[in-house]
Amino acid sequence: MRTIFWEENAVKMIDQTKLPDSFEILTCKTVEELGEAIKRLSVRGAPALEAAGGYGVALAVHERSFSSTDELKEHIRKRAEYLASTRPTAVNLFVGIERVLKKALEGESIEEIREIAVREANRIADEDVERNMKMGEIGAELLEDGDVVMTICNTGRLATVDWGTALGVIRSAVKQGKNIRVIACETRPLNQGSRLTTWELMQDGIDVTLITDSMAGMVMQRGMVDKVIVGADRIVRDAVFNKIGTYTLSVLAKAHGIPFYVAAPKTTFDWGKEAKDVTIEERSREELVYCHIKCRNSLIAPRDVKVFNPAFDATPLENVTAIVTEYGIIYPPYEKSVPEILRL
Ligand SMILES: CSC[C@@H](O)[C@@H](O)C(=O)COP(=O)(O)O
């Protein structure tokens, strides 16, 4: 089943805030509802956000009636701006929104715009599945039979429309018959690793062991990790932006001589930018001060404690051994190899 899809003029998604307790499908009939779902991470992960952005524009076209194409076009432009304001770091969200908006604005009647928007958004979703399968096949050659692979956050089916990026590489290696074991960092504070990655891998029968984020160094020191593979929210000329904790893993991997791989599609590259140009999302203090899953009302820190809660960090590209894309595996020097292989 796809993580996010279009059905009966609405956007439907697996509600990731409910996992692993319950599997629920959330239906968004308005852009506002979708925007809230994005903000609270019911749908999350860069490639899934690309699809969500595209579907969001399709939703803007369907959420009410319009008396003229000009009125409709004005409405979707405004709704696109709102969607782009929901989360700042993953560039894919903007890519999805802009792609469908541009196509939709070419339509000449309300009916035509409706058709175009849904078709283009569905294309984004289909292409995501295709490129992930490709990336998986390509990246699987980096993993050897018997490897133990550490990862952070969730980069699997749930972070994409299907299959995954970094987890997709692992999934493809397992599909090829390799015995791969995964160490999943829990990924505080929202626990995408412990709630989603372990759930997904266990569903597929892939061996996974959960650790807290602070255990990563000790586990590497003991020689228990052969490779690290992570996803990305945005790759700029000098850094990879990904879930908070990724930078720490890259430094630890370097210190222990462990290869550190990133898997991401071309649409995650924002090669015209540098790390200083990217906004790292800072999320609410409640995520750190309260237990956020079942026990939402219990404090786990003094209510008024000063909090810093960045959702992402920047890993310098010099810490990255290779980047897996649907166009091939890219090795340093990245300033030369990335534009060459991705034709940027
Ligand atoms: C294939 S997903 C790549 C990244 O988007 C993923 O690693 C990540 O950091 C997601 O963060 P999230 O805050 O859960 O949206």
The ligand as an SDF file (V2000), in Angstrom:
LIG
                    3D

 15 14  0  0  0  0  0  0  0  0999 V2000
   13.7140    9.1850    2.6370 C   0  0  0  0  0  0  0  0  0  0  0  0
   13.4700   10.2670    3.8620 S   0  0  0  0  0  0  0  0  0  0  0  0
   14.8730   11.2730    4.1070 C   0  0  0  0  0  0  0  0  0  0  0  0
   14.6420   12.2480    5.1680 C   0  0  0  0  0  0  0  0  0  0  0  0
   13.4990   12.9820    4.8670 O   0  0  0  0  0  0  0  0  0  0  0  0
   14.5340   11.5890    6.5550 C   0  0  0  0  0  0  0  0  0  0  0  0
   15.7640   10.9940    6.8690 O   0  0  0  0  0  0  0  0  0  0  0  0
   14.1770   12.6360    7.5770 C   0  0  0  0  0  0  0  0  0  0  0  0
   15.0380   13.2890    8.1250 O   0  0  0  0  0  0  0  0  0  0  0  0
   12.7370   12.8630    7.8100 C   0  0  0  0  0  0  0  0  0  0  0  0
   12.4920   13.7970    8.8180 O   0  0  0  0  0  0  0  0  0  0  0  0
   10.9910   14.0320    9.3010 P   0  0  0  0  0  0  0  0  0  0  0  0
   11.1040   15.1430   10.3040 O   0  0  0  0  0  0  0  0  0  0  0  0
   10.5110   12.7600    9.8940 O   0  0  0  0  0  0  0  0  0  0  0  0
   10.2180   14.4510    8.0780 O   0  0  0  0  0  0  0  0  0  0  0  0
  1  2  1  0
  2  3  1  0
  3  4  1  0
  4  5  1  0
  4  6  1  0
  6  7  1  0
  6  8  1  0
  8  9  2  0
  8 10  1  0
 10 11  1  0
 11 12  1  0
 12 13  2  0
 12 14  1  0
 12 15  1  0
M  END
$$$$
